[in-house]
Amino acid sequence: MILTAIVLCPLLGALVMGTVGHRKGADALNVLFSFLTFGLSIVLAFLVFTGGAVTGGAEQLYSDGFSAIFVVITGGVGATTSLFSLRYMAIEKARGHLGAERTRLYLTLYQVFILTMLVVLVSNNLGILWVSLEGATLATVLLVAWTRTPASVKAAWKYFILCGVGIALALFGTILLYFASEKTLGPGGTALLWTHLNGVKTTLEPTVIGLAFIFFIVGYGTKVGLVPLHSWLPDAHAEGPTPISAVLSGLLLNVALYAILRIKVLADGSLHNHLTSRLLLGFGLVSVLLASLSMWRRQDIKRLFAYSSIEHMGLATFAFGLGGPVGAFAGLLHMTSHSLIKSAIFFVVGHVVQTSGSQKIPEIRHIGERTPALARALTIGGLAITGLPPFAIFASEFLILSTAVVRAPWALPPLLLALLITFGVVFRRIQEMTSGAEGPALPSSSSPPVLTFYPVWIHFGLALVIGLFFPESLGRLYHSALLSIGLTNGQ
């Protein structure tokens, strides 16, 4: 019942938003549905971690500890982003950039986007998982093109084409997986059920599974933002509305990597070699390096942090490629920390852009004088996202580097170089924006009120608590989650 409720809640929200989304108070209703979904995700996590994995919908829905953590992250960030959207959308309406019909489109697609990601996370059928990831693409394509400017339409088409290529490759991987499993499980829907596949993974044809995993990592890796099909991500972030940038970086990239890790478990059981780990190491390291170097000359604040998202997803991918209990733990911690911090940074960036009238870094100056709270939040976000202590990303990056010393020492020099470049670039840009010549000033009424910063400080606060104390209960949840799919090898 709880799995069905988690799917039905955003579905009902999308139907309601499609009906009344153009009316006054619809954005508050969107917040209500989002927080209700978050509440259901907490209930699911409680049931899973106290009573074990749950199944529903004639075995089409399934959640274990691994998926339950991502369901909570998705529900939580989705709820806080809807809260941030209240002020963001109000400003856009006040400036005449947003009419009733476009508001309805935004609110409806927002709920559809949350729905598709949750279906990916609670789907037991790898075919339904593929369909849901494609649905997430279609929903966000329309949101990227939401402003209908030539640049946004171009970015949406680029996103659609590249992710279309990626999802087509993932479909071919799904077909190969079915081809390998039907010999053991027989034809029909059960041949794509993850729980059934996990039970017979050692009997699956290694050659076919290895080829399928290559298609999966390239296909779903497109949505993660891994090189080489990563170039859609900076454009989509730069041209889409800022709340969508927050959920793209904070949620969609996680969900796509989650799909890859689900397939990795099956491939490892069949192959008994290091193919999957080597692919994850290679794709992850190249993505980290390219993203950090690409940040060097970025003059658009949203593009800057979009490349940061590529870097951090590359780090998480690299961590899972390292393997072992510590590597897998570090990867999961990094994905959690990045979701919290990067979505909060985009909340801040959204208000910076609105109060400055531009998202070009050379035109954003004296934030500290005009809106000191924004300057503080942007500086703290820079500290957190670049991996400085005591925030959670410092802990995850420390674990990744310490594991690399043992398992992949050859990767340490390029990793450290990339992290240093990122640190230097981000703080240079933040310093430029918080000081320098006066930029274009907007009316003081556009300055965000205190209530606007609640989602930001909630996210930063959670990242700080995890980094400083790392609650023992959270450690047990992580261990249970990774153990449920075998990524800790029982250690």
C-alpha positions in Angstrom: 0.0 0.0 0.0 2.8 2.4 0.9 4.5 1.9 -2.5 1.2 2.6 -4.3 0.6 5.7 -2.2 4.0 7.1 -3.0 3.3 6.7 -6.7 -0.3 8.0 -6.5 0.5 11.1 -4.5 2.5 13.0 -7.1 0.2 11.6 -9.8 -2.8 13.1 -8.1 -0.8 16.3 -7.6 -0.1 16.4 -11.4 -3.8 15.9 -12.2 -4.9 18.6 -9.7 -2.2 21.1 -10.9 -3.3 20.4 -14.5 -6.9 21.3 -13.5 -6.4 24.3 -11.1 -2.8 25.2 -11.6 -3.7 28.5 -13.2 -5.7 29.7 -10.2 -4.6 31.6 -7.1 -3.2 29.5 -4.4 -2.1 26.6 -6.7 1.5 27.1 -5.9 0.7 26.5 -2.2 -1.2 23.4 -3.2 1.9 22.2 -5.0 3.8 22.6 -1.8 1.2 20.6 0.1 1.4 17.7 -2.4 5.2 17.8 -2.3 5.4 17.6 1.5 2.8 14.9 1.6 5.0 12.9 -0.8 7.9 13.5 1.5 5.9 12.3 4.5 5.1 9.1 2.6 8.7 8.6 1.7 9.7 8.8 5.4 7.0 6.2 6.2 8.4 3.9 3.5 11.9 4.2 4.8 10.8 3.4 8.4 9.0 0.3 7.2 11.9 -0.9 5.1 14.6 -0.3 7.7 12.5 -1.9 10.5 10.8 -4.8 8.6 12.9 -5.4 5.5 12.2 -4.9 1.8 8.6 -4.3 0.6 6.9 -5.4 -2.6 3.7 -4.4 -4.2 1.7 -4.0 -7.4 2.0 -7.7 -8.4 5.8 -7.5 -7.9 6.1 -4.5 -10.2 6.9 -2.2 -7.2 9.8 -2.9 -4.8 11.8 -1.0 -2.3 14.8 -2.1 -0.2 17.1 -0.1 1.9 19.1 1.2 -1.0 16.1 2.6 -2.9 14.4 3.8 0.3 17.3 6.3 1.0 16.9 7.8 -2.5 13.1 8.0 -2.1 13.6 10.1 1.1 16.2 12.3 -0.7 13.9 12.8 -3.6 10.8 13.5 -1.5 12.8 15.9 0.8 14.5 17.9 -1.9 11.3 18.0 -4.0 9.5 19.4 -1.0 12.0 22.1 -0.2 12.3 23.1 -3.8 8.5 23.5 -4.0 8.8 25.8 -1.0 11.6 27.8 -2.7 9.4 28.0 -5.8 6.8 30.0 -3.9 9.0 33.2 -3.7 10.7 32.5 -7.0 7.5 32.3 -9.0 6.0 35.2 -7.2 8.8 37.4 -8.4 8.5 36.1 -11.9 4.8 36.9 -11.9 5.4 40.4 -10.4 7.8 41.2 -13.3 5.3 40.0 -15.9 7.4 37.0 -17.0 4.8 34.4 -15.9 1.2 34.1 -16.9 -1.5 31.8 -15.5 -1.2 29.1 -18.2 2.6 28.9 -17.9 2.2 28.6 -14.1 -0.1 25.7 -14.6 2.3 24.1 -17.0 5.2 24.5 -14.5 3.3 23.1 -11.5 1.9 20.2 -13.5 5.3 19.2 -15.0 6.9 19.6 -11.6 4.7 16.9 -10.1 5.1 14.7 -13.2 8.9 15.0 -12.8 8.8 14.0 -9.1 6.4 11.1 -10.1 8.7 9.7 -12.7 11.8 9.8 -10.4 9.9 8.0 -7.7 8.7 5.4 -10.1 12.3 4.7 -11.1 13.2 4.3 -7.4 10.4 1.9 -6.5 10.2 0.0 -9.7 11.1 -3.7 -9.6 10.7 -4.0 -13.4 13.7 -2.7 -15.3 11.5 -2.1 -18.3 9.3 0.3 -16.3 12.4 1.9 -14.9 13.6 2.7 -18.4 10.1 4.1 -19.3 10.1 6.3 -16.2 13.6 7.8 -16.9 12.4 8.6 -20.4 9.3 10.2 -18.8 11.6 12.3 -16.6 13.4 13.5 -19.8 10.2 14.5 -21.5 8.9 16.4 -18.5 12.1 18.3 -18.0 12.6 19.1 -21.7 9.4 21.1 -21.5 10.6 22.8 -18.3 14.0 23.7 -19.8 12.2 25.4 -22.7 9.7 27.1 -20.2 10.8 30.7 -21.0 10.4 30.1 -24.7 13.4 32.2 -25.6 15.6 31.0 -28.6 18.4 30.0 -26.2 16.0 28.0 -24.0 14.5 26.2 -26.9 17.9 25.4 -28.3 19.0 24.0 -24.9 15.8 21.9 -24.7 16.4 20.4 -28.1 20.0 19.6 -27.2 18.9 18.0 -24.0 16.2 16.0 -25.8 18.5 14.8 -28.6 21.5 13.8 -26.4 19.3 12.2 -23.7 17.3 10.5 -26.5 20.5 9.0 -27.8 21.4 7.9 -24.3 18.0 6.4 -23.5 18.0 4.5 -26.8 21.4 2.9 -25.8 19.9 2.0 -22.4 16.9 0.4 -24.2 19.3 -1.8 -26.2 21.0 -2.7 -22.9 17.5 -3.6 -21.5 16.8 -5.8 -24.5 20.2 -7.6 -24.0 19.4 -8.1 -20.4 16.1 -9.7 -21.2 17.7 -11.9 -23.8 20.2 -13.2 -21.2 17.6 -13.7 -18.5 14.7 -15.3 -20.4 16.8 -18.5 -20.8 16.8 -18.9 -17.0 13.6 -17.2 -15.9 11.5 -17.9 -19.0 9.8 -15.4 -21.3 7.4 -12.8 -19.8 7.5 -10.0 -17.4 9.4 -11.8 -14.7 12.5 -11.8 -16.8 13.0 -8.1 -16.1 12.1 -8.1 -12.4 15.2 -7.0 -10.5 14.4 -9.3 -7.5 14.2 -12.4 -9.8 17.3 -11.3 -11.8 19.2 -10.8 -8.5 18.4 -14.4 -7.5 19.8 -15.9 -10.7 22.5 -13.4 -11.6 25.3 -16.0 -11.3 23.7 -18.0 -14.1 23.3 -15.2 -16.6 25.4 -15.3 -19.8 28.5 -13.2 -18.9 29.2 -12.0 -22.5 25.7 -10.7 -23.0 25.6 -9.1 -19.5 28.9 -7.4 -20.0 27.8 -5.9 -23.3 24.5 -4.9 -21.8 26.3 -3.1 -18.9 28.3 -1.1 -21.4 25.1 0.1 -23.1 23.6 0.9 -19.7 26.5 3.0 -18.4 26.7 5.0 -21.6 22.9 5.3 -21.9 22.0 6.1 -18.3 25.4 7.8 -17.9 24.1 10.5 -20.2 21.5 11.5 -17.6 24.1 11.3 -14.9 26.1 13.9 -16.8 29.1 11.6 -17.4 31.5 12.3 -20.3 31.1 12.2 -23.3 27.3 12.8 -23.5 27.3 15.5 -20.8 27.1 18.7 -22.8 23.3 19.0 -22.4 23.6 19.6 -18.6 25.2 23.1 -18.5 22.8 24.4 -21.2 19.7 22.9 -19.5 20.8 24.5 -16.2 21.5 27.9 -17.7 18.3 28.3 -19.6 15.7 26.5 -17.4 14.0 28.0 -14.4 16.3 27.8 -11.3 14.0 25.5 -9.3 14.3 23.0 -12.1 18.1 23.4 -12.0 17.9 22.5 -8.3 16.0 19.3 -8.9 18.0 18.3 -12.0 21.3 18.5 -10.1 20.0 17.4 -6.8 17.7 14.5 -7.9 17.7 13.4 -11.5 21.5 12.8 -11.7 21.2 10.7 -8.5 18.3 8.7 -9.9 20.2 7.9 -13.1 23.3 6.8 -11.2 21.0 4.7 -9.0 19.8 2.8 -12.1 23.4 2.1 -13.2 24.2 0.7 -9.7 21.2 -1.6 -9.8 22.5 -3.1 -13.1 26.1 -3.2 -11.7 24.9 -5.6 -9.0 23.6 -8.0 -11.6 26.6 -7.6 -13.9 29.1 -8.2 -11.0 27.3 -11.4 -10.1 27.5 -12.7 -13.7 30.9 -11.5 -14.8 33.1 -12.2 -11.8 35.7 -9.7 -13.0 36.5 -6.0 -12.8 34.8 -4.8 -15.9 32.1 -2.8 -14.2 34.5 -1.2 -11.7 36.9 -0.2 -14.4 34.2 1.4 -16.5 32.9 3.3 -13.5 36.5 4.4 -12.6 37.2 5.5 -16.1 34.0 7.4 -16.8 34.1 9.0 -13.3 37.7 10.2 -13.4 37.4 11.6 -16.9 34.2 13.4 -15.9 35.8 14.9 -12.8 38.8 16.2 -14.8 36.8 17.6 -17.8 34.3 19.3 -15.5 36.9 21.0 -13.3 38.8 22.3 -16.4 35.6 23.4 -18.0 34.7 25.5 -15.0 37.9 27.6 -15.5 36.4 30.1 -18.0 32.7 29.9 -17.1 31.1 33.4 -16.9 27.6 32.2 -16.3 26.8 31.4 -12.6 24.3 28.7 -13.4 26.7 27.0 -15.9 29.5 27.2 -13.4 27.5 25.2 -10.8 26.2 22.9 -13.6 29.8 21.8 -14.3 30.3 21.4 -10.6 27.4 18.9 -10.7 29.2 16.9 -13.5 32.3 16.9 -11.3 30.6 15.6 -8.2 28.6 12.9 -10.0 31.9 11.9 -11.6 33.3 11.6 -8.0 30.4 9.5 -6.9 30.8 7.2 -9.9 34.5 6.9 -9.3 33.8 6.0 -5.6 31.5 3.1 -6.6 34.1 2.0 -9.2 36.7 1.8 -6.4 34.4 -0.7 -4.7 34.8 -2.2 -1.3 32.8 -1.2 1.8 34.5 2.2 2.2 34.3 3.1 -1.5 30.6 2.2 -1.7 29.8 4.0 1.6 31.7 7.1 0.3 29.8 7.0 -2.9 26.4 6.9 -1.2 27.4 9.6 1.2 28.7 11.8 -1.6 25.4 11.5 -3.5 23.4 12.4 -0.4 25.6 15.4 0.4 25.7 16.7 -3.2 21.9 16.5 -3.3 21.5 18.6 -0.2 24.2 21.2 -1.0 23.8 21.7 -4.7 20.1 22.1 -4.5 20.6 24.7 -1.8 23.2 26.5 -3.9 20.8 26.8 -6.8 18.2 28.2 -4.4 20.7 30.9 -3.6 21.7 31.4 -7.2 18.1 31.8 -8.2 17.7 34.8 -5.8 21.1 36.2 -6.8 20.0 36.2 -10.4 16.6 37.8 -9.6 18.1 40.5 -7.4 21.0 41.3 -9.8 19.0 41.1 -13.0 21.6 38.9 -14.7 23.2 35.5 -14.4 26.4 36.6 -16.0 29.1 36.7 -13.3 30.8 40.0 -14.6 27.4 41.7 -14.1 26.8 40.5 -10.6 28.6 42.7 -8.1 28.3 43.9 -4.5 26.0 41.2 -3.3 27.3 41.7 0.2 26.2 45.3 0.2 22.8 44.9 -1.4 21.7 41.6 0.2 24.2 40.4 2.9 22.2 37.2 3.6 22.6 36.1 -0.1 26.4 36.8 0.1 26.7 34.7 3.3 24.6 31.9 1.8 26.6 31.9 -1.4 29.9 31.9 0.5 28.8 29.0 2.7 27.6 27.1 -0.3 31.0 27.6 -1.9 32.7 26.3 1.2 30.4 23.3 1.3 30.5 22.3 -2.4 34.3 22.5 -2.7 34.7 20.0 0.0 36.1 22.1 2.8 35.4 20.9 6.4 33.2 20.6 8.3 30.6 19.9 5.7 29.6 16.4 4.6 31.2 16.6 1.2 34.6 16.9 3.0 33.9 13.6 4.7 32.9 11.8 1.5 35.8 13.2 -0.5 38.2 12.2 2.2 36.9 8.7 2.2 37.1 8.6 -1.6 40.7 9.8 -1.6 41.8 7.5 1.2 40.2 4.5 -0.6 41.9 5.5 -3.8 45.3 5.4 -2.1 44.9 1.7 -1.6 42.8 0.7 -4.7 43.8 3.2 -7.4 46.8 5.2 -6.4 47.4 6.2 -10.1 44.2 8.2 -9.9 45.3 10.4 -7.0 47.3 13.1 -8.9 44.5 13.9 -11.4 41.9 13.8 -8.7 43.7 16.2 -6.4 44.5 18.5 -9.4 40.8 18.6 -10.3 39.7 19.3 -6.7 42.2 22.2 -6.4 41.1 23.7 -9.7 37.5 23.6 -8.6 38.3 25.2 -5.3 40.2 28.0 -6.9 37.6 28.7 -9.6 34.6 28.6 -7.3 36.0 31.0 -4.7 37.4 33.3 -7.3 34.0 33.7 -8.9 32.3 34.1 -5.5 34.7 36.8 -4.5 34.0 38.6 -7.8 30.3 38.5 -7.2 30.4 39.6 -3.6 32.7 42.5 -4.3 33.7 44.6 -7.4 32.1 47.4 -9.3 28.4 48.0 -8.7 26.2 45.9 -10.9 22.7 46.7 -12.1 20.4 47.3 -9.1 16.8 46.2 -8.9 14.1 47.6 -6.5 14.6 46.6 -2.9 11.3 44.8 -3.0 13.0 42.0 -5.0 15.3 41.2 -2.1 14.3 37.8 -0.6 12.6 37.8 2.8 13.9 35.7 5.7 11.4 32.9 5.0 13.0 32.4 1.6 16.2 31.2 3.2 14.6 28.4 5.3 15.1 25.7 2.5 18.7 26.9 2.1 19.6 26.7 5.8 17.8 23.4 6.3 20.0 21.8 3.6 23.2 23.4 4.8 22.3 22.5 8.3 21.8 18.8 7.5 25.1 18.8 5.5 26.9 20.3 8.5 25.4 17.8 11.0 26.4 14.9 8.8 29.9 16.3 8.3 30.5 17.2 12.0 28.8 14.3 13.9 27.6 11.7 11.3 24.9 10.2 13.4 25.4 6.5 14.2 21.8 5.8 13.1 22.6 7.2 9.7 25.6 5.0 9.4 23.5 1.9 10.2 21.0 3.0 7.5 23.8 3.4 4.9 25.3 0.0 5.8 21.9 -1.7 5.6 21.2 0.0 2.3 24.4 -1.1 0.7 24.2 -4.6 2.2 20.7 -5.0 0.7 22.3 -4.9 -2.8 25.6 -6.5 -1.9 27.8 -3.5 -2.5 29.6 -4.0 0.9 30.2 -7.7 0.4 28.7 -8.4 3.8 31.4 -6.4 5.6 
